[in-house]
């Protein structure tokens, strides 16, 4: 961003721009994404948009960061809940799908069309470390014990399963399919209920 909003009015303006930008990306794709179109949908002047975002690349970066923050918020909310595996899996999957369903076409565009920085493609980015850390906390909380070394692998498997299924469902316009939600939750539940040590799989 060119500058951070400090007053309520300016924060509301930025919020309107980000929501409009996400909607345009979702509905029109990267090819139809323009700052003029976003400003018009947000109800602000193009000059007001440029006060905060110097070009559409900075705007799409902010939209991507907002999406990442929304995903973090979901797992952060349930990381210490201590829910049993079935309830945790159903709750987490439902919440993640709901987050991705606000702008159902957005995630396909962010993944397949819009340019992104090296940081967003980095598997060891701060976001990935924080994201997997929350999953590890959630897994140990779900299993009513302290974290173990195997929880890191478990967090990778579960987070990749959720991200992969949901993102591909978004690509196929299947986010609203209840069967996908049910089966994904079942997959996570069965994996969580298997308390065998994942590290044992690496023993010859």
N, C-alpha and C positions, 0 to 999 in steps of 0.2 A: 504494500500500500504506500501511496505517496505521503500520506499523513494519517495519524490516528485520530478518530473522532473523540472529542472530549465532552461535548455537551449532549444533552438528551436529544436535541433536534438533529444534530449531526450523526449521532449513533442510529437514530431512526432512519435517516437517509441512507446510511451504509447498509443497514439491515434490508431496506426496501430494494436496494441495488443488488445485493447478494441473492435475495429471493427471486427477483426478476431474472437475474442471470442464470440461476439454476433452472428456472422454468423455460427460458429460451433454449438453453443447451438440451434440456430434456425433450422439448417439442420439435426443435428445428435442427439439432445437431451442430457440430462444429462449423459446417459450411454455412449455416444460417445464423451463426452467432456474431452479432455486431454490437458495438457499444451504443449506437443510435437506437437499435431495437430494444436493448436492455433499458436504456434511459426512458424511452417512451413507455414501456410496460411498468417501470418503477414509478412513473409520474414525476420524474425529475428532469432538469435540463441536462444536456450533454456536458455543459460546463461543470455542473455539480458532480457528475460522475467522474470527470477528469480531475477534480480536486483530490479524489481519493485513489483513483486507479488510472495511471497514465496511459494504459493501453489494454487491449482485451486479454493479453497474456497474463498481466498482473491480476486481472479480474478472475480469470479462470483458475489461477493459482489460489486465490482467496476462496473461491467456491470449493475447490478440492480440499483445502484445509478445513473448511467448515464441515464438509462431509466426513473427513477423517475424525474431526472432533465429535461429531454426532455418534460415530461408531465407538469411539472411546467412551463416551458417556454411557452407552448401553452396558458394556461389560463392566465399567466402573461401578455402576449402580448395583450389580449383582455379585461382585467379587467377594463380598463378605457376608452374603445372605445365608449361607449354610443350608441351602435348599437341597432336598434329596435329588438324586440324579434325574429322575423322570421329570420332576417339576422344574428343575434348573434348565434342562434341555428344552422343554416346551416353552418356558418363559423367555429364555435367551433367543431362541430361534424366532419366536413371534415378534419380539422387540426388534431384532435385527431386520426382519422382513418389513416391519412397519417403517423403520427408518429409511430403508431403501425404496419404499413405495410412495413416499411423498412426491418425488420427482422420478418416476420409474424409468424414464429414458436417460436420465443424467449419468448413471453409472456406466452404461455402455459407452457413452460419449467420452467420459473421463478415461475409461480403460482403452478404448479402441481408436479414438479420433483426436482428442485434444492433446496438444503437446504438453509434456511434463518435464520437470527438472530431474537431474540425476538423483537428488535427495529423495524424491518420491519413488524412484525405482530401486533405491538402496535397501536390500533386505536387512541391513543392520542400522537403519536409521533410528533416530530417537523415538519416532512413532512406533516402529516395530518393537523396540525394546520395551516401551511402556505398555503397548498392546498385549504382548506375550506375557509380561509381568502380571497384568491383571488376570489373564487367563490362568496363570499358575496359582494365583491367590484363590481364584474361584474354584479350581479343581481341588486344592487341599481343603478348602472350606466345605465343599460338597462331600468330600470323603471323610470329614470330621477328624482331620489329623494335620500335623504340620507338613510343610512342603518337603518334597523329596527331589532328588536329582532326576528321577524319571518323569516328574511333572513337566519338565521343560519340553521333552519329546511329546508328551500328551497334549500340551498347550499348542504345539506346532500342528499336530494332527487335527485337533478340534477346530482351531481357528482357520486353518486352510480348508477344511471341509465346509465350514460355514461360509467363508468368503467365496470359495469356488462355486458351491451350489447356488448361492444367492446371486452372485454376479452373472453366472450363466443363465439363471432364470430371468434376470433382468434383460439380458441380450435376446432371450427368446420370448419376451413379453409374458412370462409365466409366474411373475411374482405373486399374483393373486390366486394361484392354484393351491387349494388346501391340501392336496395330496403331497405336493412337494414339501410343504411345511410339516406335515405329519411324518413323512418318511425321513426328513432331515433330523427332526427331533428324536425319532426312534434310533437313528444311527448314532447320534451323540449319546443318548441314554445308554444304549448297549455298550458303547465304548467306555463310558464312565463307570458302569456297573462291573466291568471287568477289572478287578483290583490286582491282577497279576503285574509283576514288576516289568515294565517295558524294557528296562535295561537287560533283562534276561534274554531277550531276543538277539542280543549282540554277542552272547556267549557261544563259542563254537561247540 
